[in-house]
């Protein structure tokens, strides 16, 4: 596999002239260069960690380089020091930069001689290693005296080792080049303004000639920081997955499958280390009854979770499904309209093409794509990446960007994963539109005006080709960017708190000023036409007040002095049959899940009707009312499902009086969408629900009791 590593040598001028500010009130050259160098090292660590980098300092008080110590060039390369050799970028380099290179020196160095040292350094350090490219980054104000006789040596050396040179400095400006046809093209030159010495002017001219002769790059610190402050992983060329597409029993087409889009994290994996060296990961298992008890690994078996229920899986039963070897087989064809968005799953899209240098397969593949395009068909295929992995169901459709007359050369299919039938769960949600929420024409017009005023395609003023805001190809993930910066800060300053996000990251998500101005009037109108009303959620305090109110109401109805309701006690385990409504509220106050308490209430209500000698109508009614009131706030689906089934049981077992007295007269039936947005039941369905539809309801309750007794005696 070809290497993608890059070798980079950075020449950092720390001489005496770097301690001066370019303009009053601005940081010195040294401060700007040091910050830029730190960003370069951080970017290498996060985005291309396998790249190798070396650092050479110009203008140091001492001298440390190979050329200056050799007999032929003894003393010709003074005040140039190698800070660290060419190696993979690491945090130690940043710590050296942060703690040891703290300010300008009292000496000056020759930046042109430093380029010769850098080329010799690259040549020696790259021996025995493979690199895709090499680069020299020079950061200097060019204010020192240089030996101009070395210019020819530098140019010849850069061409010979095929090394790119990048100069990052201050005093840079941009202007349109009249020699170019495009007026928008700009040229980077050294600024001629400011108080410069004759040595600096001569040095800048020499550097500019060097850049032009070697096709180098010149940029300012500001431009470099814009490129370095954000971290983005480099795109890598996708390797194809080659396999024969089997259609029927006789037709095989050699295809190559490429990753087209993929949902991946930009974060890279990290090794956890401590001051004592690498950390060792250890896993321990415990079972909790009354207290935690350790469990040996040999006592464990594999299992899966089905909702909240653990399902053991014993490999000895031979239930493991083997999908077989690598496979790509057509199951059939279907109309493209049968493939909906909810059928798609997976984490990406693949591009399928005919294999290169397979003329017969290419002809068959082009014919297949043309037929699918003209007939609007989709191909459903079984896909096994390799032996030992599970099979997947894929759907293949013609690439939409390719015209029919171009299929002969660029025939391709887009492949997406679809789920199995067992993976689909039908979820019912409340309707977005109800009778009471139907917008008026004025509200429609207000929302339409708001949408038009917030058009992101024209969010910026200017004559550029793209004035779009938040373009998906350019927008970076602020969370990942902040994570990288926080990691770098923690690595360099382990005892300091993690800093807040910088303003430039917050600006990534800020609304463009033009959008704010255009939409301000429409936003105000929408606020006026769509007033928001606060929804009071059932907090513990509110539930306790409701419980106190119910207790007071019950006491006043019985002409008894009301007693204070205490806070929920930890001794209560579940809803009981003595005071089910109070138990229900106590458990909710204690923080129990509504689903759990609902199941307990349903069992109690069933027992109160069918397992007591005489039904206490008032107790039963209060319990149903309490259950229904809380279901309106916390979730109507569970109550509606229960009351539908409970009605059926009541009528089948002759409890028509309970149904009529409690549910029909008190309107304790289905919870409609008008009562809560969490319900999908319409008013018509509620009215229909209160009708007695059971054909066996004329059967007396005594006969039902006799049937139960006969069944009981038969089972004895």
Buried (B, 14 or more C-beta within 10 A) or exposed (E): EEEBBBBBBBBBBBBBBBBEBBEEEEBBBBBBBBBBBBBBBBBBBBBBEEBBBBBBBBBBEEBBBEBBEEEEBEEBBBBBBBBBEBEBBBBEBBEBBBEEBEEBBEBBBBBBBBBBBBBBBBBEBBEEEEBEBBBBBBBBBBBBEBEEEBBEBBBEBBEEBEBBBBBBBBBBEEEEEEEEEEEEEEEBBBBEEEEBEEBBBBBBEBBBEBBEEBEBBBBBBEBBBEEBBBBEBEEEEEEBBBBBBBBEEEEBBBBBBBBBEEEEEBBEEEEEEEEEEEEEEEEEEEEEEEEEEEEEEEEEEEEEEEEEEEEEEEEEEEEEEEBEEBBBBBEEBEEBEEBEEEBEBBEEBBBBBBBEEBEEBBBBBBBBBBEBBEEEBBBBBBBBBEEEEEBBBBBBBBBEEBEEEEBEEEBBBBBBBBBEEEEEEEEEEBEEEBEEEEEEEEBEEBBEBBEEBBBBEEBBEEEEEEBBBEEEEEEEBBEBBBBBBBBBBBBBEEEEEEEEBEEEBEEBEEEBEBBEEBBEEBBEBBEEBEEEEEEEEBEEEEBBEBBBEBBBEBEEEEEEEBEEBEEBEEEBEBBBBEBBBBBBBBBBBBEBEBEEBBBBBBBBBEEBBBEEEEBEEEBBBBBBBBBBBBBBBBBBBBBBEBBEEBBEEBBBBBBBEBBEBBBBEEEBBBBBBBBBBBBBBBEEBBEEBBEEEBEEBEBEEEEBEEEEEEEEEEEE
